[in-house]
Amino acid sequence: MRRFTWFNATSLTLGFAFLYLPMVILIVYSFNDSKLVTVWAGFSTKWYGTLLQNEAFLDAAWVTLQVAVISSTIATVLGTMAAYVLVRAGRFAGRTLFSGMIYAPLVMPEVITGLSLLLLFIGIGLDRGVLTIILAHTTFSMCYVSVVVSSRLVSFDRSLEEAALDLGCTAMEAFRLVTLPIIAPAVISGWLLAFTLSLDDLVIASFTAGPSATTLPIKIWSSIRLGVSPEINALSTLLIAIVAVGVITASLITKRAALRQEAEERAAERA
């Protein structure tokens, strides 16, 4: 076992400070009473109240939430189906092309993806708005869901499905009653990952958004070009809190599901 030295401790501390110290500073200055974000003038929560009265930010937040929920849900369904086909279907004609199309957004630059989708929407005459953003976010987040669910399906014990089939279940019933509950933690993790990616996306949304639909990252980007305001700090703090709650919730759900599965397996072994 490698010893914990002062060098390791210093490297770990500097690494965490580099990653999280800017976020801590942002959160602290979101409670600053001054309009100047770099000058501390006392503790205050007034910028959160000001943020809640800003119609432009509220409208952008509502559009972002709509897009994130709908696109992550569609991406989870399609990504789970794609993962199931890749893991269970074996060799079939066009498998290489299919897997390449699934995993292409993982390595494709976001600028290329956004520009390609923009040209597609222009070519088919689809006006840019909420629908185009949803389609774009579904396209690039589906592959992340597929990767997460595929990793769980690879380690899945297929004898459980076979037992359900032997007991009279159809293939669909076996998937709904046996497979889906077991891979549910991976499906939920994929949904949360797709939701976070959609919530955070700026590049692809800037290509596919129209005048009638502006997401929150686009609104923040256009606002900070004129200077960072305390409202931006307050908004960023709320986003950090939402993501943190989502990650903690997903971790707890996954851990609880794993403990439940272990308990069921032990009970089955004893029986």
Helices and strands as residue ranges (DSSP letters): H 6-29, H 46-52, H 55-88, H 95-107, H 110-123, H 130-154, H 159-166, H 171-174, I 175-179, H 180-200, H 203-208, H 216-224, H 230-270
